[in-house]
């Protein structure tokens, strides 16, 4: 299974609980990844035996939110930051490659 599909399956299970942050963390020594999903009454971590690429992670999360909330407009903020939004939701993507971390902050409207 492609890592993007793995990310989508994890996020899909918890999207209805409206997570506020979805994070990918790399452990460079063990070549493993961890996905964290955090929100109100929600604090979960999922380990993965390989390094998940930042692009696969972002695409998996964005595809899941597009399926649930519709088309998202991309507003580039800076070299490393992007904002995806529509009238229902906004997702702020903030990768920190050197630290092996990619945070996606989610804000629900209404």
Secondary structure, DSSP 8 states (H G I E B T S, - for coil): --HHHHHHHHHHHHGGG--SEEEEEEETTTTEEEEEEEETTEEEEEEESS---HHHHHHHHHHHHHHHH---EEEE-SSSEEEEE-SSEEEEEEEEGGGTEEEEEEEE--
